[in-house]
Amino acid sequence: MIGHPSPNHGDRRGAAPDLVVLHYTAMRPAEAALARLCDPASAVSAHYLIAEDGRVWRLVAEERRAWHAGAGARGDVSDVNSRSIGIELSNPGDAPYPAPQMAALEALLRGVSARWTIPPERVIGHECMAPLRKADPGRRFDWRALARGALAVWLDGARDGAQDNGPPPAAAFQRAARRFGYPACDSGAWDAETRALAAAFQRRFRPWEDGPLTAAGLAQLAALAARWPVRRG
């Protein structure tokens, strides 16, 4: 662990972390992201940054509020920065995550989750709380690997060709998404917001699919929501 304090942080406003949010930096090398996360003019930061070779920088103390999440929500938590630990992974957004980086992330997550009693379902990607504007950590991130170590959640979903039959009812998707913790969307239609939400879900749990949500996708989301409904309050 390399100490490299960032000046970009504040108090947690009376809250304690009960979420972990994973990001990609969308830039290379890791040192470029490190400079940005520690630049007062950028007004962004994270608690940790992990390089491709497994080096880990500690930028903000876990007791402090880092500035990594921005606008968005998880369940009824809208001030995600106050309630989360932010971890940046050096990755341009479209590349595999190397084994040393994933090993370092798993070791870091074990410690963070234990210190703050954060369950696996509360380890999320940035896209899970801001699906209209974020896509990280992206399709190339191995969520299955984290789930095998009880550090995140995963349910295998069926692959089907239901695109030919049209998307399932938008209202059913919106209800399941809200129950699982995605930001609320209640239009009852496949509008732009709902399509973006479905795309975020598929990047996270159905990375092999790049088209409209299918019946199999809705069934998978409903199963996730039944097993891990978002914690409220």
C-alpha distance (Angstrom), angle and dihedral (degrees) to the residues before:
residue distance angle dihedral
M1 . . .
I2 3.80 . .
G3 3.79 118.0 .
H4 3.81 111.7 -137.7
P5 3.82 108.9 155.3
S6 3.77 120.0 -147.3
P7 3.81 118.9 -151.7
N8 3.80 90.1 -145.2
H9 3.80 106.3 98.0
G10 3.80 143.2 90.7
D11 3.77 142.4 -173.8
R12 3.79 121.2 -59.6
R13 3.80 93.9 -119.1
G14 3.78 93.4 -121.5
A15 3.81 94.7 -49.8
A16 3.79 132.4 114.2
P17 3.82 126.2 -145.3
D18 3.79 115.3 -92.5
L19 3.82 97.3 154.9
V20 3.79 136.0 60.0
V21 3.82 116.6 -152.7
L22 3.82 119.2 -161.4
H23 3.81 121.6 -153.8
Y24 3.76 140.2 177.1
T25 3.78 117.1 -134.5
A26 3.85 95.5 -136.8
M27 3.79 87.9 -144.4
R28 3.79 142.0 79.5
P29 2.95 143.9 -102.9
A30 3.78 107.2 32.3
E31 3.80 89.3 -125.4
A32 3.81 90.1 62.7
A33 3.79 90.0 56.1
L34 3.79 89.7 45.1
A35 3.79 90.7 56.0
R36 3.80 92.3 49.3
L37 3.80 93.9 47.1
C38 3.81 89.5 52.6
D39 3.80 97.7 42.6
P40 3.83 111.6 106.6
A41 3.81 89.6 -150.5
S42 3.81 92.3 59.9
A43 3.83 93.8 58.1
V44 3.83 89.6 -152.9
S45 3.78 131.9 109.6
A46 3.78 144.6 148.1
H47 3.75 134.1 -151.1
Y48 3.81 93.2 -116.0
L49 3.80 140.3 14.4
I50 3.81 120.9 -160.5
A51 3.81 121.1 -161.1
E52 3.80 124.6 -147.3
D53 3.81 90.3 -104.5
G54 3.81 92.6 55.1
R55 3.79 100.1 -99.9
V56 3.81 111.2 146.9
W57 3.79 123.8 -154.7
R58 3.81 120.0 -162.9
L59 3.80 106.4 -146.5
V60 3.81 105.9 164.3
A61 3.81 129.3 23.6
E62 3.79 111.8 -108.6
E63 3.79 90.3 -122.7
R64 3.80 89.5 62.2
R65 3.80 130.4 75.0
A66 3.81 112.0 -108.7
W67 3.81 120.8 -161.0
H68 3.78 104.6 -123.0
A69 3.82 110.6 109.0
G70 3.80 106.9 53.5
A71 3.79 121.0 178.2
G72 3.79 117.2 -0.6
A73 3.78 141.0 80.1
R74 3.77 144.7 -121.6
G75 3.76 110.0 -153.0
D76 3.78 104.4 -44.5
V77 3.82 93.7 -24.9
S78 3.79 106.5 109.3
D79 3.82 99.0 162.4
V80 3.79 93.1 64.7
N81 3.80 93.8 164.4
S82 3.81 90.9 63.4
R83 3.80 92.2 48.8
S84 3.80 102.3 41.4
I85 3.78 150.1 66.7
G86 3.81 111.1 -133.2
I87 3.81 121.0 -146.3
E88 3.81 121.2 -173.2
L89 3.81 119.5 -157.9
S90 3.79 117.8 -158.1
N91 3.80 102.6 -120.4
P92 3.81 133.4 125.0
G93 3.80 90.6 -131.0
D94 3.78 100.8 -104.6
A95 3.81 103.4 57.5
P96 3.81 131.5 90.5
Y97 3.79 117.0 -98.6
P98 3.84 108.2 -114.8
A99 3.80 121.2 -122.2
P100 3.84 95.0 -113.4
Q101 3.80 90.3 53.4
M102 3.81 93.0 48.7
A103 3.82 91.5 47.3
A104 3.80 90.6 51.9
L105 3.80 90.6 47.9
E106 3.80 92.5 51.0
A107 3.80 92.1 50.3
L108 3.80 91.3 47.7
L109 3.81 92.8 47.6
R110 3.80 92.3 51.6
G111 3.77 90.2 57.5
V112 3.81 96.4 42.4
S113 3.82 93.5 46.3
A114 3.79 91.8 48.8
R115 3.81 95.0 47.1
W116 3.81 94.1 50.4
T117 3.84 100.5 27.4
I118 3.80 92.1 -120.1
P119 3.83 112.2 169.9
P120 3.83 121.6 -139.8
E121 3.81 93.8 -103.9
R122 3.81 89.1 60.8
V123 3.81 92.4 61.1
I124 3.80 102.9 93.7
G125 3.77 142.8 160.1
H126 3.78 124.4 -110.2
E127 3.81 87.8 -109.8
C128 3.82 89.4 59.4
M129 3.81 92.0 65.8
A130 3.83 100.3 28.5
P131 3.82 105.5 31.2
L132 3.79 95.3 156.3
R133 3.80 94.2 62.5
K134 3.81 109.8 16.4
A135 3.81 136.1 62.0
D136 3.80 103.0 176.2
P137 2.93 139.8 162.4
G138 3.81 81.4 19.8
R139 3.79 140.0 -163.8
R140 3.80 95.0 -52.9
F141 3.80 94.1 60.4
D142 3.82 113.8 105.3
W143 3.80 104.3 -130.6
R144 3.83 89.6 163.7
A145 3.80 89.9 64.5
L146 3.80 91.6 55.0
A147 3.79 90.9 46.5
R148 3.80 91.5 52.6
G149 3.79 87.0 59.7
A150 3.84 92.5 45.9
L151 3.81 89.6 -112.0
A152 3.82 97.0 117.7
V153 3.79 137.8 3.8
W154 3.79 130.6 -97.4
L155 3.79 137.5 167.3
D156 3.77 120.5 -173.3
G157 3.78 112.3 -122.0
A158 3.78 130.9 -153.3
R159 3.79 120.4 -104.4
D160 3.77 113.3 -133.1
G161 3.75 143.3 158.3
A162 3.78 96.7 -121.7
Q163 3.81 91.4 132.7
D164 3.80 85.6 88.9
N165 3.80 89.5 61.4
G166 3.79 95.2 50.2
P167 3.81 128.7 -110.3
P168 3.82 120.9 -53.4
P169 3.82 119.9 -105.1
A170 3.79 111.1 -58.7
A171 3.81 93.1 -141.5
A172 3.81 91.7 56.7
F173 3.80 90.8 50.6
Q174 3.81 91.7 47.7
R175 3.82 92.3 51.0
A176 3.81 93.0 50.0
A177 3.81 92.2 44.9
R178 3.80 92.0 51.1
R179 3.81 91.5 48.5
F180 3.80 91.0 51.6
G181 3.80 91.1 50.6
Y182 3.79 107.6 -97.8
P183 3.82 115.6 139.9
A184 3.79 111.6 -79.9
C185 3.78 119.0 -92.3
D186 3.80 115.0 173.1
S187 3.79 106.8 168.3
G188 3.80 94.2 114.0
A189 3.81 88.7 -138.9
W190 3.78 138.1 92.2
D191 3.79 92.5 -107.1
A192 3.81 124.9 155.4
E193 3.81 93.3 -86.9
T194 3.80 93.3 51.0
R195 3.81 92.3 46.9
A196 3.81 90.0 51.5
L197 3.79 89.9 50.0
A198 3.81 91.0 50.7
A199 3.80 90.5 49.2
A200 3.81 90.5 52.9
F201 3.80 90.9 50.1
Q202 3.80 91.2 50.3
R203 3.82 93.3 48.9
R204 3.79 88.3 54.1
F205 3.82 102.3 40.3
R206 3.82 106.9 10.9
P207 3.82 105.0 35.9
W208 3.80 91.9 160.1
E209 3.83 90.7 65.7
D210 3.77 122.6 79.2
G211 3.81 101.7 164.7
P212 3.80 135.3 70.0
L213 3.79 119.5 -40.3
T214 3.80 113.0 -87.2
A215 3.78 133.8 -150.8
A216 3.81 88.4 -100.5
G217 3.78 89.4 53.9
L218 3.78 92.5 52.1
A219 3.81 90.5 48.5
Q220 3.80 90.2 51.9
L221 3.81 92.6 49.8
A222 3.81 91.4 47.6
A223 3.81 89.8 52.2
L224 3.81 91.3 49.5
A225 3.81 91.0 49.1
A226 3.80 91.8 49.0
R227 3.80 92.9 50.6
W228 3.82 98.6 38.4
P229 3.82 110.1 22.8
V230 3.77 111.3 -179.7
R231 3.78 116.6 -92.2
R232 3.78 110.5 -116.1
G233 3.76 131.4 -154.0
